[in-house]
Amino acid sequence: MSFERLAVPAIQALRAYDPGHDLVAWRRRVGPSLVELGSNENPWGASPAARAAVLDQLHAMHRYPDPLGGDLKRALAAKHGVDVAQIILGNGSHELLMQFAQVFAEPGDEVVASQYGFAVYAIATQAVGATLRAAPALSRASSMPRGHDLDALAASIGPRTKLVYLANPNNPTGTWFGSDALDAFLQRVPRDVVVVVDEAYAEFVEGGATALSLLPSHPNLVIARTFSKAYALAGLRVGFAVADPGLIAVVERVRESFNVNCMGLAAAEAALGDVEHLQWGLARNAEERAALADALASRGWFVHPSQTNFLLVEFGDRTQAIEAALLERGVVPRPMGGYGLPGCLRITVGDRDENRRLLTVLDEIG
């Protein structure tokens, strides 16, 4: 019996999200010496306050979490200068990115995203039976190699477009654009087209660039954020989005009840309040990112500019051989073939020891 044939056509044609290598299997094979540089995790860990908040919640595991996430929403509203009604919580921002397509697009509609945008944008589009229009990215020779071309994105919007996804900074390229450029882009977008700006890595940008200030003048704008990266809570899966209250109210209709667990809610609120730890981690990342980028470039590899916690590195024809050699020596990068970049690997910025181990292995490979 073919269960695939029982699925709706959109799901029949869908490929599941590819997380890269099976890290659990590699951990069992290699042990604690494994250097995990494929998932853009924060090697400096979560705030001590967040860890304490998780421990404090253990006694209440038999209780459902707050279905409204009220305390976290109020803390987020105060932090970002918005109203509580403008915030929706998600099981990571991934869940929310999927829900925006579920709510605003259907078969016959089009969704616009950049050529090298985050893989979930395409998955969300296909899952609802809509058509993805991939706008050409900037050239490799541009100041933001393979980054979003906002002019091309605007030109790709047509009468059937219902939704636009873009990321700032972008995963997997690490590239970014300024708020003035985004504002100019938004002014070219029809008001009945929802624009989702994925800011999963916004904290890493020098000055903390965000589109939040553009919300009052662009009611069709949605900003998605996560606690997985800069706040180092990837294992707890907490994300949120900020938008017009009317838009948030519509998306709330499909939000799963109790979608953020009690430990995630408590840890995120505590991490949000520990500004000192956040800034410490961001400073360490900036130092190590610059040093790693310089070291890779000095060895002759093309390194894309980045304001994230990862680097997209072009290894050319040797990419597959280098990836295999890294894995064999216990260093896990992220292959980019699924993004149409088979000559590149995405490498998470690790701590100093992890980065040295990576460079040592690359030198051994020669």
Secondary structure, DSSP 8 states (H G I E B T S, - for coil): --SGGGS-HHHHT------SS-HHHHHHHH-TT-EE-SS---TT---HHHHHHHHHHGGGTTS---TT-HHHHHHHHHHHT--GGGEEEESHHHHHHHHHHHHH--TT-EEEEETT--HHHHHHHHHTT-EEEEE----TTSSSTT---HHHHHHH--TTEEEEEEESS-TTT-----HHHHHHHHTTS-TTSEEEEE-TTGGGSTT---SGGGGGG-TTEEEEEESSSTT--GGG--EEEE--HHHHHHHGGGS-TT-S-HHHHHHHHHHHH-HHHHHHHHHHHHHHHHHHHHHHHHTT-EE---SSSEEEEE-GGGHHHHHHHHHHTTEE-EE-GGGT-TTEEEEE---HHHHHHHHHHHHHH-
